[in-house]
Amino acid sequence: MRHIFLIGIGAGDPDHLTLQAVKALARTDVFFILDKNEERQDLIRLRRQLLTEHGRPGHRVIEVADAERDRATPAYTAAVDDWRTRRADLVERLVAEHLGPEETGAFLVWGDPSLYDSVIAVIDEVLARGGATFGYEVVPGISSVSALAARHRTTLTRVGRPLQITTGRRLAEGFPEQVDDVVVMLDGRAAFTGIDPEGLEIFYGAYLGTPDEILVSGPLAETAPRIRALRDEARERKGWIMDTYLLRRSGS
């Protein structure tokens, strides 16, 4: 039977690859790469470097444009569902056309496939349709959340206290109640600048694990303007931003 790996490749440092990921790369015949129109050239180079160093001799790379998602519509959930369906169409076609009956394919996933990524849901949808038959395995990766905590030499959790992981879209509605530690991902609009900073600390990281890494920490009221300025400058210079941060109630 055909087999597919969903391989977490970490937040940007080539050394983030786990031994399990390295072994999966070495077992793969065909790598499927879905590129976004705004794909970052430095991340493309990193991905190709990983394949050169760890891919088996004679492996193939199939690179296609990813499905586009409507980011302007207020109907966020519907837009994501539509995007995943069109992604499933694409993946189903790729597997049918490029993966032989006894071959192994792989999708490389930034960070960890189980944390704010659609690839598992897309693969499940393809299998549910019944047109393609294959087994698949998820290889965990080092997420930007783990990398953030390590680079700031802190822990994500504190004794007896819950941790919440949320998005910038949800943080914009206000700091969550009944929780003191909140990790924020997918924040395209710097939502940390729009909440009450009283009593909050921030541990911020952008381009984690890459030469362009930005790390800032401190009281939110004092550091938010600096982070916003660094973030805007970096986005203007590179054309994209990939950041994560931990907000923590201090002294509680």
N, C-alpha and C positions, 0 to 999 in steps of 0.2 A: 504494500500500500504506500501511496505517496505520503510524505510527512512534511510538516512545516514547523519551523522554530519561530517564535516571537522573542527576539533577543534584546534585552535591555542593555544598552551600551554606555550608560552613565551620563553624567551631566556635561562632559566636554573634555575631560582629561583622558588621554588614551589609557592611562594606568587604572582607570575606573573599571575596566573590563574584569569581571570575575573569572576564575578558572573555568567555571561551568560555561560561561559565555565563550571563552576561547575555544573550548572543546566543541561547542555547537557550531562556531564559525568554521572549524576545521572539518566538520562533517557535512557541510552544506554544498550542494551542487549548484543551486541557482539563488542569487540574492535579488529580491524585488525591492526597488527603491522608488518611492513615490515622492517626487519633488514638487514643492510648492513654487508658484511663479516668483515669490519673493525669497526663494531659497537662498540661504547665506552661503557664499562661496567658500568661506573658511570652514564651515561645518561640512560641506560637501567634501572638501579636501581631507578633513579628519576621518570621515566615513570611509573614503577610499584608502586612506592610510591603514585603517584597521583591517580592511579586506586584503590589502597587499601583505601585511605582516602575519595575519592569522588565517586567511582563507586557504583552502586546499588548492593544489595546482590544478589548473584547468577549470576552475569554477567560472560560472557565467554571471553577468550582472545585467539585469533588465531594468532599465530606468525609464519611467513614464511620468507625465504630468499628473499631479494629484487632482482629485475632484475639488472644485471651488466651493467655499461656503459663503452664504450671504451674511455678511457681518453688519449690514446696515439695518436689517429688519428688526423690529421690536419683538417679533415672535421667535425668541431665541431657541426654545426647545424644539419647535417645529423645524427651524432652520438646521439644527444639529441632526435631527432625525432624517431629514432629506439628504443632508451631506453624507451621513453614514450609509444610507441606501445606495447612493451613487458610488461611494467608495466600495461597497460590497459588489456592485456591478463590475467595477474595475478589477478588483481582486479575483473574482470568479473567472473573468476572461484571462487574466494573467496566468492563473493556475492551469486552466484548460489548454492554453496555447504554448506554455513554456516549461511546464513541469512534467517530466516523464513518469510512467507508471511506478517505477521503483526509485524515483529520485527524491531528494530532500531539498526543500526551499526554505528561505528565511526572510523575515522582515526585520530590519534594524530599527529599534525604538529608542529615542533619546530618553535618558533617565530610566524609569521603571515602567514596564507595560501596564501595570495595574493601577497606576496613579495618574489620573486625568489624561488618559490616552484612549482613543477609540478603537484600537486595533483588535482587542479581544472581542468586543461587541460586533465588529465587522466580520471577523472570522466566524463567529457563532451564527450570524445571519446568513453567510454563504452556505454553511453546512445545513442550516434549517431549510434552505430552499430545495435541497436534495439533488441538485444538478452536479455537484462536485463531491467527491469522496476522498478524504484524507484524514490522517491523524494530526494533532498539533500539540505543541508543548510550549509553555511559557518559561522563559529563562529570566529570572529577576535581575534587575540592574540597580546601580547606585543612583538613587533619585537626587534631584537638586535639593530636596528637603534634607536628606542625610548629609549631602555635601555642605549645605549651608551651616548646619549645626557643627560639623567638624571644623570648618574653616574659622568659625567664631569661637571654637573651643567651649561650647556650651552644650547642654542637653535640651532636647525638645520637650521633655516632660519634667515635672517636679513632683515630689512625693505627695501622693494622695490627691493630685489635681488632674483634671482631664485636659487633653489637647484636642483642638479642633483644627481641621484643615478645610479651608474654604477658598473662594475665588474673589478677585477684586470686585466683580459684579455684586457679590453678596456683601462684601465688606462695606461697599458704598451705602448700604442700607443702615449701617451702624455696627459698632463693635458688638459681637455676640454676647448675650447674657449668660450667666451661670458658667462662665469659663474665663480663665485668666491667661491662657496661652493659645495664640491663634497663628497658624501658618497660612500665609496668603500666596496663592499662585494665580497665574493667568490674569494678571492685573495690567491691562493695557492703558489705564488712565490714571495711574498713581493714586489709587483710592485712599492711601494712608494720609494724603494731604487734606482730605475732606472730613475726617472724623475728629472728635474731641481728643486731643493728645494728652489730657491731664492724667498723670499717673502711669503712662505707657512708655515702655522702652521698645526700641526696634533693633533687630539684627537683620541687616539688609545684605543681599548678594546679587550681583548681576554677572552674566557670562561665567558662571562658576566653573572652575576647572580649566579655564582657557587663559591665554596670555593677557586678555583684556579684562580679567576679573576685577570687579569693584566690590569692596567690602566696607561697610559703614555700620557703626553701632552707637547707641546712646539714647538719651531721652528723646522721645519722638518730637516734642515741642522744639527742641534745639536742632535736631538733625534733619527734620523733614525738608526744610528749604535747601540744605546742602545736597541731600539725596536727589531731590527733584532736579536741581541744576546739573548734577553729574549724569543723571539718567537722560535728561534732554540732550545734553552734549554728546553722550555716547550714541544715542539713537540717531542723531543728526549725522554723526561721523560714520557709523557703520550701516545705517539704514534699517536697523532692527534692534530690538531689546529682548532679552530673555532673563527675567529676574524672579526672585523668590524672597520672602522675608517672614520673620517671626516677630509678632507683636506680643508683648508680655506686660502684664500689670506688675509694676514694681512695688515691693514692700508689702504684698498681700499674700 
